[in-house]
Amino acid sequence: MIELLRTRRSVRKFAEQTIEPEKIELLKEAVLRAPTSKHSRAWDFIFIDQPEQIAVVAACKPEGAGPISTARLAVVVTVDELKTGAWIEDGSIAAAILQIAAHSLGLGSCWVQVRGREYSPEKSSEGYLQEALGIPATNRVLCVVAIGYPAREYPGRSFDELDFSKIHTNKF
């Protein structure tokens, strides 16, 4: 696990290489194994691999969803807020596990924030995706994880770049 964390980086541009179906199935399994508060499993994930649909999803943030546009897979992370008060946390854990699982399979990924972002002055990015993808109003959209083979090599951060002043022991 530590080696995956040492080498994983956010990928914002993906190659045109198709992701093998067996890898997509492993990603589905991985995300469904994510822990949730009180075992609510209140999340739902939309796996999108059709280029036309990926383009629809990429439009959710006109000025900031670039990684989605070149991805070969976009995973929309939603959580039913009526089933858990920890919808942000549960969705975040699942998205992080999805990213680490993707990296373990030789794929790159990038978290694209949706919660709190705007599609237009009249509509949120979340509202746009709910409408475009038929997501129920109670299912909040946290993020989209863009996945694919990286267009170039992204080396991990070196140990020397870690800011250990951010670690506190026993008190701040």
N, C-alpha and C positions, 0 to 999 in steps of 0.2 A: 504494500500500500504506500509506504513512504516513497518508494521509487516513482510511483505514478504521480504523487504530489510534487516530487522534485522536477519532473519532466513535463507536466501538463501546463499548457498556456492557452489563453483564449485565442481562437482562430477567427479572423474576420473576413477571410477570403478563401474560398474552397475551390478545389479542382473539379473538373467536369466528370470525374469518375463516379460511376454508380456504386452505391453501397449494396453489398451482397445481402440478399434476403435473410440469410441465417444470422447476420450481424444485427439486422433490425429486430429480429425475434429475440436475440439476447438483450438488446436494449429495452425491449418491452418487459422482459422478465426482470431485469435489473430495477427498473423504475417501480414495478409492482412490489418489489421487496423492500422499498423504502419504509422506514419506521414512521408512524404517525402518532399524534397525541391521543391517548386513550384508545388506541387501535381503531380509530374512526375510519381509516381508509376512505376519506371523503373526497379524495382527488379523482379526476378523470383526465386522461391524456389524449390529445388528438395527434396522431402520427400522420404527417402529410409528406408524401413523396412525389406527387404529381407537380411538374413545373408550373402549370397554370395556377394551381392552388397555392403553391409556395409564393408566387407573385402576389396573390390576394393577401396572404398573411404579411408579406414584406411591406405592404402598403399601410399597415396599421400605425406606423410612425413615419410620416413623410420625411422627417429629417434625422433618422437615426436607427433604421432597421436594416442597414446595409448588409450585415452578415447573413441575414435571411435570404437575400436575393441571389446569392451564389451557392447556398446550401443545397444539398441533395435530399435532406430530410429536415423538416421543421417540426418540433414537438411543442404543442401548445399545452401549457400546464395550467389546469383549472382545479379549483377546490370549492366544494359546496359549503358556503359559509353558514348555512343553517344546521349543518351536521357537526361543525367543530368551530370553536372560538380560536383555534390555532391554525386557521387556514393559511396564513402567510408562512408560518413556520413549517407546516407540513409540506406545502408546495415548494418551499426553498430547499428542504432536505431532499425531496425527490429530484428536483432539478440538479442539485449538486451531485447526487448519486448518478444521475443520467450522464452528466459530464465526465465523471471519473470512469464510468463504465465505457463510454465512447472512447476515451483515451486509451483504456486497456485493450481496445479492439483495433488500435491504430488509426482511429478517427479523431478529428478535431471538433471542437464545439465552441459556441459562444452564447452566453446568457444575454438575451435581449429583454430588457425591462419593459413591461406593459403596465403594471399597476402604477397609477398616478401619472401616466403619460397621456399626451393629447394627440388625437388623430387630426382634429381641427378645433377651432374655437368653440364649436357647438357640440363636439362629440369626443369622448375619451377614446384612447386606443383600445381599451377593454370593451367599450360599447360597440366599437367598429367590429372587433373580432366576434363578439357575441352575436351580432347581427349577421355577419358574413358566413359564420360557421355553424349557426343554429345552436349556440351555447345557451343553456337556460340562464335566466337572470340571477338565480341563486348561486350559480357556479362562477366564482370570481376568477378572472384571468390574471395570474401572477406574472408570467413571462412566456417567452418562446425560446426554446433552446435550438439554435441552428447547428446542424451536424453535417459533416462531410469529410472527405479526405482533404487535408490542408493543401493549399496551392503552393506553399513553400514551407521550408523547415522553420519551426519556431522553437528555439532552444529554451529550456527551463531556466528559471532564475538561479543564479549561483548562491551558494551558502553565504558568501560575503555580502550579498544584497539584502539579506534578511535583517530587519530592524528589531533587534532583541530588546530595544528600549520600550517596545510595546508590550513586553511580558513583565508582569508584576507578581510578586510572591507574597501571599498572605494579606496584603492590603495594597491599595493603589499607591 
